[in-house]
Amino acid sequence: MYSHVRRGNSQPAWLFPFVVAVVLLLSVLPLARLALAGIEALLRGGTYELITDPALWRSAWYTIETAVLGTIVSVLLGCLFAFLLTLTDLSGRGLLGFLFVLPMMIPPQVTALAWVQMSGPASPLLKALHIAPPLGSPQPLYSVGGIALLYGVQHAPLVYLALRAGLMALPRDGVEAARLSGASGLRVFRDIILPLSLPGVIAGAAIAFVSSIGNFGIPAILGIPASIYTLSTLIFTKFSSFGPRTFGDIAVLSTMIAVIAVAGLAVQGMALKGRDYRVIGISGATAAFSLGRWGFLALPVLYAILFVMLVAPFLALVAGALVPAYGVPLTFKTASLHAFTEILFRQSITRTAFSNSLFLAGMTSLGLLLVTVLAAYALTRRKDALSRIVGGMIEIPYSLPGIIIAVCFILVFAAPLPILNVTLYGTIWIILLAYFSAYFAVSLKPVMSAFLQLDPVLEEAARLSGAGFFRRLTDIIVPLIAPAAGASVILVFLIACNELTVSALLWSAGTQTLGVVIYNLDDGGSADLASAMSVIVIAMVVIMMMLLEIMAKRLPKGVVPWRS
């Protein structure tokens, strides 16, 4: 009766091979094709001309320089908020944490556009306040420092989340014992908390560095106008001027990005090598310090930082959307909703972008959920080395820069599919497959967390009573993991709806996404339309994050990133 079920295991015999096949399609095949393209380029000999081009090494230097400087900014901001919001009795910590994580969820091209609208001599907001720099002054953000600053703002939440997770695991009894022994707060912080929090700081810095290496939206908007090209924008420009050597060149450039990213992770490993950070005792050193009167100083400082990071750029975007052209000061006479009506009701390209992004985000979040429920079931029921390898292969595409994923899928699907003779390249389906690959790990994490908390007794009882796999899945498992599944759908939808880096290389006429259209509108001089679309995108992000916040109490720990 149960011949189709693995012995000693409640999963059907076909389930794990199905998961392996999906991982081969979404992860192994694209990465292997990229490696093959790089080898082919080397064998053809055209690589020598590329690697001896000074523009390549200048781009590599800009990539590393902006990523390192941006990581420093991320670490400073992320550590400040993590220590104050996790270890002190500061009031309003939940709201502050929610607001600080918000930039991570906002598309990088929107962040860049908002800061451009907020600064420089043509800023509508600064002109309205009569504090704009004189006409002819340079835009300060069109520089290496400007790119690095926005990297820091965009990725500081990653450092915050990594460090916060470590701080939540600190030994509360050790901190209390030190305080009872007469150690001052500064001494406890220096001798106990700071050394034990080092892994979180280093991990957060490594994630911020890798994210900066693969960022496309920020260097595209701030770097290209100043002829500052990172490797990701260099790939974009080479792909725009398509030629016979394009695939080989972008394969080599993608490999360089991957090597720099892996080198950053290797530095993280070396920094932690030989150190033992295990802690013994009751974890959760929350509110370990009372700020007292210093709280009245810390709170305004944090809100001032958030005002500069979030509120002022958003107000600048709104101002840019309400004026007829970039550089016109916002007044009662110039203010108009023309840009919003234009993009919502008149511009066919923006309506296409909205429908494409909503379709892609919806299909990615719901389609991946079906796959990840099966994958989570298979991976949590198996405890062998093969399941760990499969789990690791799911993580790899998410850890790689999005531009590399796009290149991988171009290389795989540039030619018509064998037998079917159907071409996916240039269609919306290649973007969907790339999204599946890039966000598989995002979808899997909440569902895996829910499966690990399930008591297998209920399902085992149903199996012994004769219930088949799908009956157990629909009647027992799915209702129990429903909150985590809902969070998985919202998280993936939130990220995919505003994506630019993957679709920047994969879009074609009729398949533009929101991120692509915002970039193209700004690049084409329609700053008011780009600003209006960005305001709507930010509103969508905030609404979806608030939905996750409302669901947070019913979700497994760690599913909502900014929650404990």
C-alpha positions in Angstrom: 0.0 0.0 0.0 2.9 2.3 0.7 5.3 1.2 -1.9 5.5 4.7 -3.3 6.7 6.1 0.1 10.4 5.9 1.1 11.0 3.4 3.9 11.5 5.2 7.3 10.4 8.4 5.7 6.9 9.9 5.0 7.8 11.5 1.7 6.9 9.9 -1.7 9.8 8.5 -3.7 9.3 11.1 -6.5 9.5 14.1 -4.2 13.2 14.5 -3.6 14.1 13.8 -7.3 11.6 16.5 -8.3 13.3 19.0 -5.9 16.7 18.1 -7.3 15.4 18.6 -10.9 14.1 22.0 -10.0 17.4 23.0 -8.4 19.3 21.7 -11.5 17.2 23.9 -13.7 17.2 27.1 -11.6 20.7 26.9 -10.2 23.2 24.4 -11.5 22.4 24.7 -15.3 22.6 28.5 -15.4 25.8 28.7 -13.4 27.4 25.9 -15.4 26.5 27.7 -18.6 28.2 30.9 -17.3 31.4 28.9 -16.5 31.3 27.3 -19.9 30.9 30.7 -21.7 33.9 32.0 -19.7 36.0 29.0 -20.8 35.0 29.4 -24.4 35.9 33.1 -24.4 39.4 32.2 -23.0 39.9 29.5 -25.7 38.8 31.9 -28.5 41.5 34.4 -27.4 39.3 37.5 -27.4 39.6 37.7 -23.7 43.1 39.2 -23.9 41.9 42.4 -25.5 39.2 42.7 -22.8 41.5 42.2 -19.8 44.1 44.6 -21.2 41.5 47.4 -21.6 42.2 50.1 -19.0 38.4 50.8 -18.8 37.9 47.3 -17.4 40.4 47.7 -14.6 39.1 51.3 -13.9 35.6 49.8 -13.5 37.0 47.0 -11.3 38.7 49.7 -9.1 35.5 51.8 -8.9 33.5 48.6 -8.0 35.8 47.8 -5.1 36.3 51.4 -4.0 32.6 52.2 -3.8 31.8 48.9 -2.2 34.4 49.3 0.5 33.4 52.9 1.3 29.8 52.0 1.2 30.4 49.0 3.6 32.1 51.4 6.1 29.0 53.7 6.0 26.7 50.6 6.4 28.7 49.3 9.4 28.6 52.7 11.2 24.9 53.2 10.7 23.9 49.6 11.2 25.9 49.2 14.4 24.6 52.4 15.9 21.0 51.4 15.4 21.6 47.7 16.4 23.3 48.5 19.7 20.8 51.2 20.7 17.6 49.4 19.6 18.7 46.0 21.0 20.6 46.7 24.2 19.0 49.8 25.6 15.7 50.9 27.1 15.1 53.5 24.3 11.4 54.2 23.8 9.8 53.4 20.4 12.4 50.8 19.4 9.8 48.8 17.3 9.0 51.9 15.1 12.6 52.9 14.8 13.6 49.4 13.7 10.8 49.2 11.2 11.8 52.6 9.7 15.5 51.7 9.6 14.9 48.5 7.6 12.7 50.3 5.1 15.5 51.5 2.8 16.5 47.8 2.2 13.1 47.2 0.7 13.0 50.2 -1.5 14.5 49.7 -5.0 18.0 51.1 -5.3 17.2 53.1 -8.4 14.4 54.8 -6.4 16.8 55.5 -3.6 19.2 57.1 -6.0 16.5 59.1 -7.8 15.2 60.4 -4.5 18.6 61.6 -3.3 19.3 63.3 -6.6 16.0 65.1 -6.3 17.0 66.1 -2.7 20.4 67.5 -3.6 22.1 69.7 -6.1 21.3 73.1 -7.7 18.2 71.8 -9.6 16.4 70.2 -6.6 12.8 71.3 -6.7 12.6 70.8 -2.9 15.7 72.9 -2.1 14.6 75.6 -4.6 11.2 75.7 -2.8 13.0 76.2 0.5 15.4 78.7 -1.1 18.5 76.8 0.0 19.5 75.3 -3.3 23.2 75.7 -4.3 23.9 78.2 -7.0 23.1 77.2 -10.6 26.1 75.6 -12.3 27.2 73.9 -9.1 28.0 70.2 -9.6 25.6 67.5 -8.4 27.6 66.1 -5.4 26.1 62.6 -5.8 27.5 62.1 -9.3 30.7 60.8 -7.8 32.4 57.9 -6.1 31.5 59.3 -2.7 27.9 59.7 -3.7 27.6 56.1 -4.9 29.3 54.9 -1.7 27.0 57.0 0.5 23.9 55.5 -1.1 25.4 52.0 -0.9 25.8 52.7 2.8 22.2 53.9 3.2 20.8 51.0 1.1 22.7 48.2 2.9 22.9 49.5 6.5 19.8 47.5 7.4 21.7 44.3 6.4 24.4 45.1 9.0 21.6 46.0 11.5 19.8 42.7 11.0 23.0 40.5 11.1 24.3 42.3 14.3 20.9 42.3 15.9 20.6 38.5 15.6 23.9 38.1 17.4 23.0 40.6 20.1 19.8 38.8 20.8 21.8 35.7 21.6 24.2 37.4 24.1 24.3 35.7 27.5 22.0 37.8 29.7 23.2 36.3 32.9 26.9 37.1 32.0 26.0 40.8 31.5 24.0 40.9 34.7 26.9 39.2 36.6 29.4 41.8 35.3 27.1 44.6 36.3 26.6 43.2 39.8 30.3 42.9 40.2 30.5 46.7 39.8 31.6 46.9 36.2 30.4 50.1 34.5 28.2 50.1 31.5 31.1 51.1 29.3 33.3 48.4 30.7 30.6 45.7 30.1 30.1 47.0 26.6 33.9 47.0 25.8 34.9 43.7 27.5 31.8 41.5 27.0 29.4 42.8 24.4 31.7 44.2 21.8 33.9 41.0 21.5 30.9 38.7 21.3 29.1 41.0 18.8 32.1 40.9 16.4 30.8 37.9 14.3 27.5 39.8 13.6 29.4 42.9 12.6 31.7 41.0 10.3 28.8 39.0 8.8 26.8 42.2 8.2 29.8 43.9 6.6 30.4 40.9 4.3 26.7 40.9 3.2 26.8 44.7 2.6 30.0 44.4 0.6 28.6 41.6 -1.7 25.3 43.6 -2.1 27.3 46.7 -3.1 29.4 44.7 -5.6 26.3 43.6 -7.5 24.2 46.8 -7.1 23.1 48.2 -10.5 20.4 50.8 -9.8 22.6 53.2 -7.7 25.7 53.3 -9.9 23.6 53.4 -13.1 21.8 56.6 -12.0 24.7 58.3 -10.2 27.8 56.9 -12.0 26.9 56.8 -15.7 26.3 60.6 -15.9 29.8 61.1 -14.4 31.4 58.4 -16.5 32.0 56.3 -13.4 31.4 52.7 -14.4 31.3 49.8 -12.0 31.5 46.2 -13.4 27.7 45.9 -13.3 27.1 49.1 -15.3 29.9 48.1 -17.7 28.1 44.8 -18.4 24.9 46.8 -19.1 26.7 49.2 -21.5 28.4 46.3 -23.3 25.1 44.5 -23.6 23.5 47.6 -25.0 26.1 47.8 -27.8 25.6 44.1 -28.7 28.3 42.6 -30.9 29.8 39.2 -31.7 32.0 39.1 -28.6 29.3 40.3 -26.2 28.4 37.0 -24.6 32.1 36.1 -24.0 32.9 39.6 -22.6 29.9 39.7 -20.2 30.7 36.1 -19.0 34.2 37.2 -18.1 32.9 40.4 -16.4 30.3 38.4 -14.5 33.1 36.1 -13.3 35.1 39.0 -12.1 32.1 40.2 -10.1 31.7 36.8 -8.6 35.4 36.5 -7.8 35.3 39.9 -6.0 32.1 38.9 -4.1 33.7 35.5 -3.1 36.9 37.4 -2.0 34.8 39.5 0.3 33.2 36.5 1.9 36.7 34.9 2.2 37.9 37.9 4.1 34.9 37.4 6.4 36.0 33.8 6.9 39.6 34.7 7.7 38.4 37.4 10.2 36.5 34.8 12.1 39.0 31.9 11.7 40.4 30.6 14.9 37.9 32.5 17.1 35.4 30.7 19.3 32.3 32.8 19.9 30.1 30.3 21.6 28.2 31.6 24.6 26.9 29.8 27.6 23.9 30.9 29.6 20.5 32.4 29.0 20.4 34.4 25.8 18.6 37.6 25.1 20.6 40.6 26.5 17.8 43.0 25.5 17.5 46.3 27.3 20.8 45.5 29.2 21.5 49.2 29.6 19.5 52.1 30.8 20.3 55.3 28.9 18.8 57.6 31.5 19.1 61.2 30.5 21.2 60.1 27.5 18.0 58.7 26.0 16.8 62.3 25.4 19.9 62.8 23.2 20.0 59.4 21.5 16.3 59.5 20.4 16.5 62.8 18.4 19.8 61.7 16.9 18.3 58.5 15.5 15.2 60.3 14.2 17.4 62.9 12.6 19.3 60.1 10.8 16.1 58.5 9.7 14.8 61.9 8.5 17.9 62.3 6.3 17.7 58.7 5.1 13.9 58.4 4.5 11.7 61.5 5.0 13.8 64.2 3.2 14.4 62.0 0.1 10.7 61.0 0.0 9.6 64.6 0.2 12.1 65.4 -2.6 10.5 62.7 -4.7 7.0 64.1 -4.1 8.3 67.6 -4.9 9.9 66.3 -8.1 6.6 64.5 -9.1 4.5 67.7 -8.5 6.6 70.1 -10.7 6.4 70.0 -14.5 10.1 69.6 -15.0 13.3 68.9 -13.0 14.7 72.1 -11.7 11.4 74.0 -11.4 10.8 75.1 -7.8 7.8 73.8 -6.1 5.2 76.5 -5.5 1.4 76.7 -5.5 1.5 77.8 -9.1 3.8 75.1 -10.4 2.4 72.2 -8.3 0.3 69.8 -10.4 -0.8 66.1 -10.3 -0.1 65.9 -14.0 2.7 63.3 -13.6 0.6 61.0 -11.6 -2.4 61.1 -14.0 0.1 60.7 -16.9 1.7 57.5 -15.6 -1.5 56.0 -14.3 -4.0 56.8 -17.1 -2.2 58.0 -20.2 1.3 56.4 -20.6 0.9 53.0 -22.1 4.4 52.1 -21.1 3.8 52.7 -17.4 0.6 50.7 -17.5 2.5 47.9 -19.2 5.2 48.1 -16.5 2.7 47.9 -13.7 1.0 44.9 -15.2 4.3 43.2 -16.0 5.7 43.7 -12.5 2.5 42.7 -10.8 2.3 39.6 -13.0 5.9 38.6 -12.5 5.8 39.3 -8.7 2.5 37.4 -8.3 3.6 34.4 -10.4 7.0 34.3 -8.7 5.7 34.5 -5.2 2.8 32.0 -5.7 4.7 29.7 -8.1 7.7 29.5 -5.8 5.4 28.8 -2.8 4.2 25.6 -4.5 7.8 24.5 -5.1 9.1 25.6 -1.7 6.4 23.8 0.2 7.5 20.6 -1.5 11.2 21.4 -1.2 10.9 22.3 2.5 9.0 19.1 3.2 11.7 17.0 1.4 14.7 18.8 2.9 13.4 18.7 6.5 12.5 15.0 6.3 16.0 14.1 5.0 19.0 14.6 7.1 21.8 13.4 4.8 24.6 15.2 3.0 22.8 15.3 -0.4 19.9 17.3 1.1 22.4 19.7 2.5 24.1 20.1 -0.9 20.7 20.7 -2.5 19.9 23.3 0.1 23.2 25.0 -0.5 22.6 25.1 -4.3 19.3 26.9 -3.6 21.1 29.6 -1.6 23.8 30.3 -4.2 21.8 32.3 -6.8 20.4 34.6 -4.1 23.9 35.2 -2.8 25.1 36.2 -6.2 24.6 39.7 -7.7 21.4 39.9 -9.8 23.3 40.9 -12.9 25.1 37.6 -12.9 21.8 35.7 -12.7 20.6 37.7 -15.7 23.7 36.8 -17.7 23.3 33.2 -16.8 19.8 33.0 -18.1 20.7 34.9 -21.3 23.4 32.3 -22.0 21.1 29.4 -21.3 18.1 30.7 -23.3 19.6 32.8 -26.0 19.2 30.0 -28.5 15.9 28.2 -29.1 15.0 25.3 -26.8 16.0 21.9 -28.2 13.1 19.8 -29.7 10.5 22.5 -28.9 12.3 25.1 -31.1 10.9 27.8 -28.9 12.9 30.9 -27.9 12.4 32.3 -24.4 14.8 35.1 -24.8 13.0 38.4 -25.4 9.9 37.2 -23.6 8.5 37.7 -20.2 9.1 34.0 -19.4 12.9 34.3 -19.2 12.5 37.1 -16.6 10.1 34.9 -14.6 12.5 32.0 -14.6 15.4 34.3 -13.5 13.2 35.5 -10.7 12.4 31.9 -9.7 16.2 31.3 -9.5 17.0 34.5 -7.7 14.3 34.4 -5.0 14.0 30.6 -4.4 15.9 31.0 -1.2 13.8 34.0 0.0 10.6 31.9 -0.5 12.1 28.8 1.1 13.3 30.3 4.4 10.0 31.2 6.1 8.5 27.8 5.0 11.5 25.9 6.2 11.2 27.7 9.6 7.6 26.6 9.9 8.3 23.0 8.9 11.1 22.8 11.5 8.6 23.8 14.2 6.0 21.2 13.1 5.5 18.2 15.3 5.6 15.2 12.9 3.2 13.1 15.1 0.1 14.5 13.5 1.2 13.7 10.0 2.5 10.3 11.0 -0.9 9.5 12.6 -2.6 10.5 9.4 -0.2 8.4 7.3 -0.9 5.3 9.5 -4.6 5.9 9.0 -4.2 5.6 5.3 -4.1 9.3 4.2 -2.0 9.8 1.1 0.7 12.4 0.7 -1.4 15.1 -0.9 -4.3 14.5 1.6 -1.8 15.0 4.5 -0.4 18.0 2.8 -3.7 19.8 2.3 -5.5 18.8 5.5 -2.7 18.9 8.0 0.5 20.6 6.9 -0.7 23.5 4.8 -3.1 24.9 7.5 -0.3 24.7 10.1 2.3 26.5 7.9 -0.2 29.0 6.4 1.1 32.1 8.3 4.7 31.4 7.2 3.5 30.7 3.6 1.7 34.0 3.6 4.8 35.8 4.8 6.8 34.0 2.1 4.4 35.3 -0.6 4.5 38.9 0.6 8.3 38.9 1.0 8.9 37.6 -2.5 6.2 39.8 -4.0 7.7 42.8 -2.3 11.2 42.2 -3.6 10.3 41.0 -7.1 7.8 43.8 -7.7 10.5 46.5 -7.5 13.4 44.6 -9.0 15.7 46.2 -11.5 19.1 44.4 -11.6 17.9 41.1 -13.1 15.4 42.6 -15.5 17.8 45.4 -16.7 19.4 42.9 -19.1 16.4 40.6 -19.8 13.7 43.1 -20.7 12.6 43.8 -24.3 9.8 45.8 -25.9 6.6 45.0 -24.0 8.3 43.2 -21.0 9.5 46.3 -19.2 9.2 46.2 -15.4 8.6 49.0 -12.9 12.3 49.2 -12.1 13.3 49.3 -15.8 10.7 52.0 -16.6 11.7 54.2 -13.7 15.4 54.0 -14.8 14.5 54.6 -18.5 12.2 57.6 -17.6 14.9 59.2 -15.6 17.6 58.5 -18.2 15.4 60.0 -20.9 14.9 63.2 -19.0 11.3 62.6 -17.7 12.3 63.1 -14.0 8.7 64.1 -13.0 7.2 60.9 -14.3 10.1 58.8 -12.8 9.5 60.6 -9.5 5.7 60.0 -9.6 6.3 56.2 -10.3 8.8 56.1 -7.5 6.3 57.6 -5.0 3.8 55.0 -5.9 6.3 52.2 -5.6 7.4 53.4 -2.1 3.7 53.5 -1.1 3.3 49.9 -2.3 6.4 48.9 -0.3 5.2 50.5 2.9 1.8 48.9 2.6 3.2 45.4 2.1 5.7 45.9 5.0 2.8 46.9 7.2 0.9 43.8 6.2 3.9 41.7 7.4 4.1 43.7 10.6 0.4 42.9 11.3 1.1 39.2 10.6 4.3 39.1 12.6 2.7 37.7 15.9 1.5 34.6 14.0 4.8 33.9 12.2 7.8 31.8 13.2 10.7 33.7 14.7 13.0 35.3 12.1 10.4 35.4 9.2 9.8 39.1 9.5 13.4 40.6 9.2 13.0 43.6 11.4 11.3 41.6 14.2 13.1 39.8 17.0 
